[in-house]
Amino acid sequence: MQRTSVRTLAAAAFLAAAVVVACGDQDPGGEPAPDAGTPVVVELVDQAQLDAVLAAQKGRAALLNFWAMW
């Protein structure tokens, strides 16, 4: 039983090391992120089919529920 635990621990350590090595110092590519000073405008449609702008909720709590079906 102890031999199985050692093998499991060794396999987990090997996988963890492989993930760290594979994820290290790689250029993610793609487009650069927008400037931090650039505000992002988020426009939504609420349940009553009315337009809502997230900026209007500034200073208030807002719950965004992203639901996807595919």
N, C-alpha and C positions, 0 to 999 in steps of 0.2 A: 504494500500500500504506500509506503514511503517513497519507493522508487517512482511510482506513478505521479506523486505530488511533485517530485523533483523534476521529472520530465515536463509536467504541465507548467511549472514555474519557468523552466528553461525555454520552453516554446513561447510563453508569454513575453519573456524578456527579449527573445530574438525578434518577435513581431513588433514590439515597442521600439526597438532599436532600428528596425527596418523602416518603420513609419517616420521616425525622427530623421533618418538619413534621406529618405525620399522627399520629405517636405522642406528640407533645408535649403536656403539661399537660391531659390528658383525665381526667375522673373515670371510673374503671373501673366504678362502680356496684356493685350486688350487696350482699351482706352484709359487714359489717365483720369483720376477722380476729379470732379469739378472743384474749383476753388472753394475753400471753406467759407469764404465771405459771400458766396453766391447762394441766395435762398432758393429752395426748391419749392415750387408751387404745386400743391396737391389739391386737385379738385375732385370731388366725389359726388355721387348721387345717393341721397338718403332713401329710406323706405317709402317715403311719400313721393318719390321721383322728383325731388327738388334738388337743385344744385347746392352743394356745400363746399366751402373753401376751408381747408384745415387752418389757415392763418387766422381765420375769424375766431378760433378757439384758443388763441394765445393767452397763456396764463391760467387756463382751465384744463381740467383732466379730460382726455379724449381717449376712447377705446376704439381701436381699429381692429375689426375682425376680418381677416383675409381668409376667404373660403374658396377652395378650388375643387371642381369636380371634373375628373377626366378618366 
